[in-house]
Amino acid sequence: MIYDGEFRTAFIKDQVPSLDYGTAPAPVLDSLAGQYGGGFGTGTIIAIPKGAKNPGAAWELIKQASLDTDTLVEMANGLNNVPSTKDSLNSPNLKMPPQFKTFTDIYNSGKLVANPTTPIGDAFLKAVNDFAEKWQAGSVPDLDAGLKKVDAQINDELAQKGAGG
């Protein structure tokens, strides 16, 4: 089992096209069965820097790249990522392998959650991901102790920002 993103379908198609595999939403506790089929989504921040020479053109590009259905579908097909609007998500021009449907279903489920806003941004995700990589590589001998260390690291970062922990 791998717990990752929709882009992995492109890696498999490229590197092992004959692989017979499936995708499924993340499992949930029986007590949270109503949340099955949901997921966690992140986004992209696009900004126009202060003093940009062509802010009007930059704004037009941002609108094109974030709101135009055909552009979003073309980018999704090229990058093998879920597009970011309902129209692009449901476009008949979205061409993905059958296993990708799991991810479009998650995004259409109404159960998608985003990053919580924190004083440390997404540093907590980096701490967890860094730990997960070490654990998967076998370099963490004690899972419970390792998780407690990650918890303390996140709490320390929050405390430094005056956010408690």
C-alpha positions in Angstrom: 0.0 0.0 0.0 1.2 3.5 -0.8 -0.5 6.6 0.6 0.3 9.4 -1.8 -1.1 11.6 -4.5 -2.9 11.3 -7.8 0.2 12.1 -9.7 1.5 8.6 -9.0 -0.8 7.2 -11.6 1.4 9.0 -14.2 4.6 7.5 -12.7 3.1 4.0 -13.0 1.9 4.6 -16.5 5.4 5.8 -17.5 7.6 3.4 -15.6 5.5 0.2 -15.4 2.6 0.5 -17.9 1.7 -3.2 -17.6 1.1 -3.0 -13.8 -2.4 -4.0 -12.8 -3.3 -1.8 -9.8 -6.1 0.0 -8.2 -6.7 3.1 -6.1 -9.1 3.7 -3.2 -9.8 6.5 -0.8 -8.0 6.4 2.5 -9.6 4.1 5.1 -11.5 5.7 8.0 -12.5 4.5 11.5 -15.9 2.7 11.6 -17.1 5.6 13.9 -16.2 8.0 11.0 -17.8 6.1 8.2 -19.5 9.2 6.9 -16.2 10.7 6.1 -15.1 7.8 3.8 -14.4 9.0 0.3 -13.1 12.4 1.4 -9.5 13.5 1.4 -7.0 16.2 2.0 -6.2 18.8 -0.6 -3.5 21.4 -0.9 -3.4 24.3 -3.2 -1.1 26.7 -4.9 -0.6 30.3 -4.1 0.0 32.6 -7.1 1.0 36.2 -6.4 1.9 39.3 -8.3 5.0 40.8 -6.7 5.0 44.4 -5.7 6.6 46.5 -8.4 5.9 44.0 -11.2 6.5 45.6 -14.6 3.2 44.2 -16.1 0.7 43.6 -13.3 -2.2 43.7 -15.6 -0.7 41.0 -17.8 0.2 39.0 -14.7 -3.4 39.2 -13.5 -4.7 38.0 -16.9 -2.3 35.0 -16.7 -3.5 34.2 -13.2 -7.1 34.3 -14.3 -6.3 32.1 -17.3 -4.3 29.6 -15.3 -6.8 29.4 -12.4 -10.3 29.9 -13.9 -10.3 28.9 -17.6 -11.7 25.4 -17.9 -9.8 24.5 -21.1 -6.5 25.7 -19.6 -7.1 23.9 -16.4 -7.9 20.6 -18.2 -4.9 20.9 -20.4 -2.6 21.5 -17.4 -4.2 18.6 -15.5 -3.7 16.3 -18.4 -0.1 17.4 -18.8 0.8 17.3 -15.1 -1.5 14.4 -14.1 -3.0 16.4 -11.3 -6.6 17.0 -10.3 -7.8 20.3 -11.8 -9.0 22.9 -9.4 -12.6 23.9 -10.6 -15.7 21.8 -10.7 -16.1 22.5 -14.5 -12.6 21.3 -15.2 -12.9 18.4 -12.9 -16.0 17.2 -14.8 -14.8 18.1 -18.3 -15.1 15.3 -20.9 -11.7 16.5 -22.1 -10.0 15.4 -18.9 -8.1 12.3 -20.0 -6.8 10.2 -17.1 -6.4 6.4 -16.5 -9.3 4.7 -14.8 -7.4 4.6 -11.5 -7.5 8.4 -11.5 -11.3 8.4 -11.0 -10.8 7.8 -7.3 -9.1 11.2 -7.0 -11.7 13.1 -9.0 -14.4 11.4 -6.9 -12.6 12.6 -3.7 -12.5 16.1 -5.0 -16.2 15.9 -6.0 -17.3 14.3 -2.7 -17.9 17.5 -0.7 -15.7 15.9 2.0 -12.4 17.5 1.0 -10.5 19.3 3.7 -7.6 21.7 3.3 -4.6 22.6 5.3 -5.5 24.2 8.7 -4.2 27.7 9.0 -1.4 27.8 11.6 1.2 30.4 12.8 3.9 28.0 11.4 2.3 27.6 8.0 2.7 24.0 6.8 5.9 23.3 8.9 3.9 20.7 10.8 3.4 18.8 7.5 7.1 18.9 6.7 7.9 17.6 10.2 5.5 14.7 9.7 6.6 14.0 6.2 10.3 14.1 7.1 9.6 11.6 9.9 7.6 9.3 7.7 10.4 9.1 5.2 12.9 8.2 7.9 10.5 5.6 9.4 9.8 4.1 6.0 13.5 3.8 5.3 13.9 1.9 8.5 16.0 4.5 10.3 13.5 5.0 13.2 13.8 2.1 15.7 10.9 3.2 18.0 7.7 4.5 16.2 6.1 5.8 19.4 9.2 7.7 20.5 9.7 9.0 17.0 6.1 10.3 16.9 6.5 11.9 20.3 9.6 13.7 19.1 7.7 15.0 16.0 4.9 16.2 18.3 7.4 18.0 20.5 9.1 19.6 17.5 5.7 20.9 16.2 4.8 22.2 19.7 8.2 23.9 20.0 7.7 25.7 16.7 4.2 26.8 17.7 5.5 28.0 21.1 8.2 30.1 19.3 5.4 31.8 17.4 3.4 32.4 20.5 0.7 29.9 19.5 0.9 27.5 22.4 1.1 23.8 21.7 
